[in-house]
Amino acid sequence: MIDTKNAIEQAVKILKDGGVILYPTDTVWGLGCDATNAVAVERIYKIKKREDNKSLIILVDGEDMLCRYIKEIPQVALQLIEIADQPLTIIYPGAIGLAKNAIAEDNTVGIRIPHHNFCLQIIHRFNRPLISTSANISGEKAPANFINISEYIKSAADWVADPVFEADSTGKPSSIIKLGLGGEVQIIRK
């Protein structure tokens, strides 16, 4: 039997030490780190062989945490979060308190509140937002489940979640919506 509490504590220790974790989310498996730690974020870019001008998604555990990292949350965002019936990443203007390399050049950031119990427990216990980017090299297909993750990615992470925790993952990327300062909505990915 898997000890969930122990697994969460291990992940949080790695995150606090500036490490990288490989973990399931409500969409696909993600490479994650402390979204407030620029050195850890840079490591994610290197592992993925990703250009550092391409943004990364950030996960938070709820609206309270979201409010700590976005200057002003448009009311429409809270409505979208409430009615979303599938994983939804919202790109917000006015990012604050995050590593500079986790924020786009226009000061926007894509954030999602995942609907995945294990993932939420890690974020809640860590009490900081997590980078969440698909567990693959940039440009390659995102692996739908653990068995499709390359050995390179698995070995690059400092901690790897047990595959038993992927049960609530959809295996598909989230929808992405971008919000303007006035609440304008632009669909980036359905």
PyMOL commands that set and color helices and strands:
alter all, ss='L'
color gray80, all
select helices_A, chain A and resi 4-16+38-48+63-69+75-83+100-102+117-126+146-148+151-156+163-168
alter helices_A, ss='H'
color red, helices_A
select strands_A, chain A and resi 21-24+29-32+57-59+88-93+108-112+130-134+159-160+175-179+185-189
alter strands_A, ss='S'
color yellow, strands_A
deselect
rebuild
show_as cartoon
